[in-house]
């Protein structure tokens, strides 16, 4: 009996970079809120995280159109 394997794509450099940046920003938000609620820093990092994620999602959309 032969079992077909589904193709699994490896993460691209963009995927890895976004993942790393997201983790770093999430950590900064956590530290800012734990630091006596440093709200301005937490909000700035959240804005950067959203901006970065929006750019990443636009890239994903462009890549999916190419295939």
N, C-alpha and C positions, 0 to 999 in steps of 0.2 A: 504494500500500500504506500502510495506517494502522497506526502502532505506538502501542499504548496505554502511557501512562506511569503508573507506580504513584504514588499520592499519598505525598508525603514530608512528614511533620509537622515543623514547626519546633520547636526546643527551647523549652520553657516557661521562665519566670523561675526556677521551682524547679530545673529541669534545669541551667540556667546557674549558679545559685547553688551547687548541689551540686558541679558540676564545678570551679568556682573554689575552693571551700573544700577539696575533696579535693586539688587541686594544691598549695595552700598548706600543708596538713598533711603531705603527702608530702615537701615541701621541708624543713619543720621537722624531720621524722624524719631525713632524710638529713643535715642540718646537725648535729643532736644526736649522731648516731652518728659523724660525721666529727670532732666536737669531743671527742676523747679519750673516746669512748664515753660520752656523757652519757645513760646509760640511763634515769634517771628521766624526763627530758624526752621522750625518744623513746617510752617506754611510755605516758606521758600523752597524747601526740599520737596514738599508734596507737589508744588507747581512744576518744578523741574522734572519730577518723576512722571507727571501727567504729560508734559511736553515731549519727553523722551518716548513714552509709550505711544503717544499719537504718531510720532514720526516712525516708530517701529511698525505700527499697524499699517500706515500708509505704504511702507516698504513691502510688507507682506502682501498687501493688495496688488501692488505693481508686479511682484514676483509671480503671483498666482495667475495674472493675466498673460504672462509670458509663456506659461505652460498650458 
